[in-house]
Amino acid sequence: MAIKLAALLLVSGLAVIATAWGFQLIGGYVPCKLCLEQRVPYYVGLPLTALALILLSQKRNGLGLLALLGVTAVFAYGAGLGIYQAGAEWQFWDGPNDCGGGSAAPASAANMLQALQTTRVVSCTEASWRMLGLSFAGWNAVASAGLAVLALLSAFLLKRQPSPAGASA
């Protein structure tokens, strides 16, 4: 059962990060600096989940358990980032002072004026989209927390599972 939950974790996490990229590339939503930081747990947690699945399939449950606990911590951190940004969007607390997004620096000084006119700066403290009252950051907090719970549940079930005879970490 633990391996099935870890597989669900991997597929669900891939769906979440693909959705974020879809909103950016297809929907035209420009992510802010903090939005981009919220993707990092997916870039770390999903390969770690794949590693856990490989370890579990090789019956290396001890290392698989450690990997799942690492995944739990990574996605819990991601949930914290989402809560932080969502709270800043609702003005519960201040957001980061240096948060903005947009295009890269202009290639030359001649293009600087044009770049200033076309660059869209995105604030970390203003929600560009909401569904059911939650912004992108709010939904990321929910998704990351759910992924952390899946990883922890998978680790818990793995720990309760009897070790196969002769299996090593």
C-alpha positions as CSV (number, residue, x, y, z in Angstrom):
1,M,0.0,0.0,0.0
2,A,2.9,2.4,0.8
3,I,4.2,2.1,-2.8
4,K,0.8,2.8,-4.2
5,L,0.5,6.0,-2.1
6,A,4.0,7.0,-3.2
7,A,3.0,6.5,-6.8
8,L,-0.1,8.6,-6.3
9,L,2.1,11.2,-4.7
10,L,4.3,11.3,-7.8
11,V,1.4,11.5,-10.2
12,S,-0.4,14.1,-8.2
13,G,2.7,16.3,-7.8
14,L,3.4,16.1,-11.5
15,A,-0.2,17.2,-12.2
16,V,0.2,20.2,-9.8
17,I,3.5,21.5,-11.3
18,A,2.2,20.9,-14.9
19,T,-0.9,23.0,-14.0
20,A,1.3,25.8,-12.7
21,W,3.3,25.7,-15.9
22,G,0.1,25.5,-17.9
23,F,-1.3,28.7,-16.3
24,Q,2.0,30.4,-17.1
25,L,2.6,29.2,-20.7
26,I,-1.0,28.8,-21.9
27,G,-2.9,31.1,-19.6
28,G,-0.4,33.9,-19.7
29,Y,-0.1,34.4,-15.9
30,V,3.4,35.7,-15.1
31,P,4.7,34.3,-11.9
32,C,6.3,36.5,-9.2
33,K,9.5,35.7,-7.5
34,L,7.8,33.9,-4.6
35,C,5.6,31.9,-7.0
36,L,8.8,30.7,-8.7
37,E,10.2,29.8,-5.3
38,Q,7.1,27.7,-4.6
39,R,7.9,25.5,-7.5
40,V,11.3,24.5,-6.1
41,P,9.8,21.9,-3.6
42,Y,8.3,20.2,-6.7
43,Y,11.6,20.2,-8.5
44,V,13.2,18.6,-5.4
45,G,10.3,16.5,-4.0
46,L,9.3,14.8,-7.2
47,P,12.7,13.3,-8.1
48,L,13.0,12.3,-4.4
49,T,9.6,10.6,-4.7
50,A,10.8,8.8,-7.8
51,L,13.9,7.7,-5.9
52,A,11.7,6.5,-3.0
53,L,9.7,4.4,-5.5
54,I,12.8,2.9,-7.0
55,L,14.1,2.0,-3.5
56,L,10.8,0.5,-2.5
57,S,10.6,-1.5,-5.6
58,Q,14.1,-2.9,-4.8
59,K,12.9,-3.7,-1.3
60,R,15.3,-1.2,0.2
61,N,12.6,0.0,2.7
62,G,14.9,1.7,5.1
63,L,16.3,4.1,2.5
64,G,12.8,4.4,0.9
65,L,11.5,5.5,4.3
66,L,14.2,8.1,4.6
67,A,13.4,9.4,1.1
68,L,9.7,9.6,1.9
69,L,10.4,11.5,5.1
70,G,12.5,13.9,3.1
71,V,9.7,14.3,0.6
72,T,7.4,15.1,3.6
73,A,9.7,17.8,4.8
74,V,10.1,19.3,1.3
75,F,6.4,19.6,0.6
76,A,5.7,20.8,4.2
77,Y,8.1,23.6,3.4
78,G,6.3,24.3,0.1
79,A,3.0,24.5,2.0
80,G,4.6,27.0,4.3
81,L,5.7,29.1,1.4
82,G,2.1,29.0,0.0
83,I,0.6,30.0,3.3
84,Y,3.1,32.9,3.6
85,Q,2.3,34.3,0.2
86,A,-1.5,33.8,0.6
87,G,-1.4,35.6,3.9
88,A,0.5,38.4,2.4
89,E,-2.1,38.6,-0.4
90,W,-4.8,38.9,2.2
91,Q,-2.8,41.5,4.1
92,F,-2.5,39.3,7.2
93,W,1.2,40.2,7.2
94,D,3.8,41.9,5.0
95,G,5.1,40.1,2.0
96,P,8.7,40.3,0.7
97,N,9.9,43.8,-0.3
98,D,11.9,42.6,-3.3
99,C,9.2,40.6,-4.9
100,G,8.4,41.1,-8.6
101,G,8.6,39.2,-11.8
102,G,8.6,39.7,-15.5
103,S,10.9,39.3,-18.3
104,A,14.7,39.1,-18.2
105,A,17.0,42.1,-18.4
106,P,17.2,43.8,-21.9
107,A,20.0,42.6,-24.2
108,S,21.3,46.1,-24.8
109,A,20.9,49.6,-23.5
110,A,19.1,50.6,-26.7
111,N,16.3,48.1,-25.8
112,M,16.0,49.2,-22.2
113,L,13.2,51.8,-22.8
114,Q,11.2,49.3,-24.8
115,A,11.8,46.7,-22.1
116,L,10.6,49.0,-19.4
117,Q,7.4,49.7,-21.4
118,T,6.7,46.0,-22.0
119,T,7.8,44.4,-18.8
120,R,5.0,43.4,-16.5
121,V,6.0,43.5,-12.8
122,V,4.1,41.0,-10.7
123,S,3.6,41.7,-7.0
124,C,3.8,38.8,-4.5
125,T,1.1,40.5,-2.4
126,E,-1.6,40.8,-5.1
127,A,-3.5,37.7,-6.2
128,S,-3.8,37.6,-10.0
129,W,-6.4,34.9,-9.9
130,R,-8.7,33.3,-7.3
131,M,-11.0,30.3,-7.4
132,L,-13.3,29.5,-4.4
133,G,-11.5,32.3,-2.5
134,L,-8.0,30.9,-2.9
135,S,-5.2,32.3,-5.1
136,F,-2.5,30.4,-6.8
137,A,-0.5,30.6,-3.6
138,G,-3.5,29.4,-1.5
139,W,-4.1,26.4,-3.8
140,N,-0.4,25.6,-3.7
141,A,-0.5,25.6,0.1
142,V,-3.4,23.1,-0.1
143,A,-1.7,20.9,-2.8
144,S,1.7,20.9,-1.0
145,A,0.1,20.1,2.3
146,G,-1.8,17.2,0.7
147,L,1.4,15.9,-0.9
148,A,3.2,16.2,2.4
149,V,0.4,14.2,4.1
150,L,0.5,11.5,1.3
151,A,4.3,11.2,1.7
152,L,4.0,10.9,5.5
153,L,1.1,8.4,5.3
154,S,3.2,6.4,2.8
155,A,6.2,6.5,5.2
156,F,3.9,5.5,8.1
157,L,2.5,2.5,6.3
158,L,5.9,1.5,5.2
159,K,7.2,1.6,8.8
160,R,4.3,-0.5,10.0
161,Q,4.9,-3.1,7.2
162,P,6.9,-6.1,8.3
163,S,10.4,-6.2,6.8
164,P,11.0,-8.9,4.3
165,A,13.4,-11.6,5.4
166,G,17.0,-10.8,4.3
167,A,16.1,-7.3,3.1
168,S,18.6,-4.5,3.8
169,A,18.3,-0.8,3.9
